Amino acid sequence: MARRPTRELILSTALALFNEEGLAEVGSVDIASVMGISPGNLHYHFKGKVLIIEELYARFESEMRMVLDAPVNNPLQLEDNWVYLYIIFEEIYDFRFFYRNLGWVFEKIPELAPQFARLLRAKEGAFDSLVSTLRGEGFIDLSDSEADALVQRLTMHYTFWLPHSDLRFPDMASKALINRGVYAALIQVIPYWSENKDGAQRLLSEFFEAQA
């Protein structure tokens, strides 16, 4: 089996360390030590931790955009919406150190702030498309201002769910955590359901229990 290039190993090692220990606690020397290479070797590929973080962010945004731009196969089906929202959360979880360390990132690498804001707008666009489809087909009934507020709440939910979960569910397994996050997102749509609201909420709760 061919060995992965050192640059790729640096990125994958850094991602694992950042996710587990946080950005402030991990330096370039720590990454090199875990890899079993010299700091000079690491510096040859990345001249500092900031450049590693910037490269990881570029990859994260690229992957997120592919997910956000992918249409839901059938947005009127609970299962398809669940899978779509799960995949978004899964991508966020794979790069969770960004969401757990936003203050640190924007303080140390301020140029990432407008890039992250651009990604938030892409999230808003994806959720707006989903809400608009459900609304256009008559599945939900809400005003323009309510629709906009719902899109904003979903965007905020997908931005701050992980820090919230760290406090509420610190020992929860990743799959269960993501499923709970998807449920918490979809339950926000139920108050606007046009017909048989109780039945829709019961169906969503049953689906959530089935994932567990």
C-alpha positions as CSV (number, residue, x, y, z in Angstrom):
1,M,0.0,0.0,0.0
2,A,1.4,3.4,-1.0
3,R,2.2,5.7,1.8
4,R,0.3,9.0,2.1
5,P,2.3,12.1,1.3
6,T,3.7,13.9,4.4
7,R,1.6,17.0,3.7
8,E,-1.6,14.9,3.8
9,L,-0.6,13.2,7.0
10,I,0.1,16.5,8.7
11,L,-3.4,17.7,7.8
12,S,-5.1,14.5,9.0
13,T,-3.1,14.4,12.2
14,A,-3.7,18.1,12.9
15,L,-7.4,17.7,12.3
16,A,-7.6,14.8,14.7
17,L,-5.7,16.7,17.4
18,F,-7.6,19.9,16.9
19,N,-10.9,18.1,17.2
20,E,-9.9,16.2,20.3
21,E,-7.9,18.8,22.2
22,G,-8.8,22.2,20.8
23,L,-6.8,24.8,18.9
24,A,-5.2,26.6,21.8
25,E,-3.8,23.4,23.3
26,V,-2.1,22.1,20.1
27,G,1.0,23.5,18.4
28,S,3.1,22.6,15.5
29,V,5.5,20.8,17.7
30,D,2.7,18.6,19.1
31,I,1.6,17.7,15.6
32,A,5.2,16.8,14.6
33,S,5.6,14.7,17.8
34,V,2.5,12.7,17.2
35,M,3.6,12.0,13.6
36,G,7.1,11.1,14.7
37,I,8.7,13.7,12.4
38,S,10.9,16.6,13.2
39,P,9.5,20.1,13.6
40,G,11.7,21.2,10.8
41,N,10.1,18.6,8.5
42,L,6.7,19.9,9.4
43,H,7.8,23.5,8.9
44,Y,9.0,22.5,5.4
45,H,5.3,21.8,4.4
46,F,3.5,24.3,6.7
47,K,5.4,27.3,8.1
48,G,3.2,27.5,11.2
49,K,0.0,26.3,12.7
50,V,-2.1,29.1,11.2
51,L,-1.3,27.8,7.6
52,I,-2.5,24.3,8.6
53,I,-5.7,25.8,10.0
54,E,-6.3,27.8,6.8
55,E,-5.8,24.8,4.6
56,L,-8.2,22.7,6.8
57,Y,-10.8,25.5,6.5
58,A,-10.4,25.6,2.8
59,R,-11.1,21.9,2.6
60,F,-14.0,22.2,5.0
61,E,-15.7,24.9,3.1
62,S,-15.2,23.1,-0.2
63,E,-16.8,19.9,1.2
64,M,-19.6,21.8,2.9
65,R,-20.5,23.7,-0.3
66,M,-20.8,20.4,-2.2
67,V,-23.2,19.1,0.5
68,L,-25.2,22.4,0.7
69,D,-25.5,22.6,-3.1
70,A,-26.7,19.1,-3.5
71,P,-30.5,19.1,-3.9
72,V,-32.7,17.0,-1.6
73,N,-34.0,14.0,-3.7
74,N,-37.5,14.4,-2.4
75,P,-37.8,17.4,0.1
76,L,-41.4,16.4,0.8
77,Q,-40.3,13.1,2.4
78,L,-39.2,13.1,6.0
79,E,-36.5,10.5,5.3
80,D,-34.8,12.5,2.6
81,N,-34.8,15.7,4.7
82,W,-33.4,13.7,7.6
83,V,-30.5,12.3,5.5
84,Y,-29.8,15.7,4.0
85,L,-29.6,17.5,7.3
86,Y,-27.7,14.6,8.9
87,I,-25.0,14.8,6.2
88,I,-24.6,18.6,6.8
89,F,-24.2,17.9,10.6
90,E,-21.8,15.1,9.8
91,E,-19.6,17.3,7.8
92,I,-19.6,19.9,10.6
93,Y,-18.7,17.3,13.1
94,D,-15.8,16.1,11.0
95,F,-14.3,19.6,11.3
96,R,-15.9,20.4,14.7
97,F,-12.9,22.2,16.1
98,F,-13.9,25.3,14.0
99,Y,-17.3,25.5,15.7
100,R,-15.9,24.9,19.2
101,N,-13.2,27.5,18.8
102,L,-14.7,30.3,16.7
103,G,-13.5,33.0,19.1
104,W,-9.9,31.8,18.9
105,V,-10.1,31.4,15.1
106,F,-11.4,34.9,14.5
107,E,-8.9,36.4,17.0
108,K,-5.8,34.7,15.6
109,I,-6.9,34.5,11.9
110,P,-9.3,37.4,11.3
111,E,-9.2,36.8,7.6
112,L,-11.2,33.6,8.1
113,A,-14.2,35.6,9.5
114,P,-15.5,36.8,6.1
115,Q,-15.0,33.3,4.7
116,F,-17.0,31.8,7.5
117,A,-19.7,34.5,7.0
118,R,-19.8,33.4,3.4
119,L,-20.3,29.8,4.4
120,L,-23.2,30.9,6.7
121,R,-24.9,32.6,3.7
122,A,-24.6,29.3,1.9
123,K,-26.3,27.5,4.8
124,E,-29.0,30.1,4.7
125,G,-29.5,29.5,1.0
126,A,-29.8,25.8,1.5
127,F,-32.3,26.1,4.3
128,D,-34.2,28.8,2.4
129,S,-34.6,26.4,-0.5
130,L,-35.9,23.7,1.8
131,V,-38.4,25.9,3.5
132,S,-39.5,27.5,0.2
133,T,-40.2,24.0,-1.2
134,L,-42.2,22.9,1.8
135,R,-44.1,26.2,1.7
136,G,-44.7,26.1,-2.0
137,E,-46.2,22.6,-1.8
138,G,-48.5,23.6,1.0
139,F,-46.9,21.4,3.6
140,I,-46.2,24.4,5.9
141,D,-48.1,27.7,6.3
142,L,-46.2,30.8,7.4
143,S,-45.7,34.4,6.4
144,D,-42.6,35.7,4.6
145,S,-41.2,37.1,7.8
146,E,-41.8,33.8,9.7
147,A,-40.1,31.9,6.8
148,D,-37.1,34.2,7.0
149,A,-37.0,33.8,10.8
150,L,-37.2,30.0,10.5
151,V,-34.3,30.0,8.0
152,Q,-32.2,32.2,10.4
153,R,-33.0,29.8,13.4
154,L,-31.9,26.8,11.4
155,T,-28.7,28.5,10.4
156,M,-28.0,29.4,14.0
157,H,-28.8,25.9,15.1
158,Y,-26.3,24.5,12.6
159,T,-23.7,26.9,13.9
160,F,-24.1,26.6,17.6
161,W,-25.4,23.1,18.2
162,L,-22.0,21.6,18.9
163,P,-21.0,24.1,21.7
164,H,-24.4,23.7,23.2
165,S,-24.1,19.9,23.1
166,D,-20.7,20.0,24.7
167,L,-22.4,21.4,27.8
168,R,-25.6,19.3,27.6
169,F,-24.5,16.0,26.3
170,P,-20.7,15.8,26.9
171,D,-20.5,12.0,26.7
172,M,-22.9,11.3,23.9
173,A,-21.7,9.3,20.9
174,S,-21.3,11.2,17.7
175,K,-24.1,9.4,15.7
176,A,-26.6,10.0,18.5
177,L,-25.5,13.6,18.9
178,I,-26.0,14.3,15.2
179,N,-29.4,12.6,15.1
180,R,-30.5,14.6,18.1
181,G,-29.3,17.8,16.3
182,V,-31.3,16.8,13.2
183,Y,-34.4,16.2,15.3
184,A,-34.0,19.6,17.0
185,A,-33.8,21.2,13.6
186,L,-36.8,19.5,12.1
187,I,-39.0,20.0,15.2
188,Q,-38.7,23.8,14.5
189,V,-40.7,23.2,11.3
190,I,-43.6,21.4,13.0
191,P,-45.4,24.5,14.4
192,Y,-46.0,25.7,10.8
193,W,-47.4,22.4,9.6
194,S,-50.5,22.9,7.6
195,E,-52.5,19.8,8.4
196,N,-52.4,17.2,11.2
197,K,-49.7,19.0,13.1
198,D,-49.9,16.4,15.9
199,G,-49.5,13.6,13.5
200,A,-46.5,15.2,11.9
201,Q,-44.8,15.7,15.3
202,R,-45.6,12.0,16.2
203,L,-44.1,10.8,12.9
204,L,-41.0,12.9,13.5
205,S,-40.6,11.6,17.1
206,E,-41.0,8.0,15.9
207,F,-38.4,8.5,13.2
208,F,-36.0,10.0,15.7
209,E,-36.5,7.0,18.1
210,A,-35.9,4.6,15.2
211,Q,-32.5,6.2,14.5
212,A,-31.6,5.7,18.1
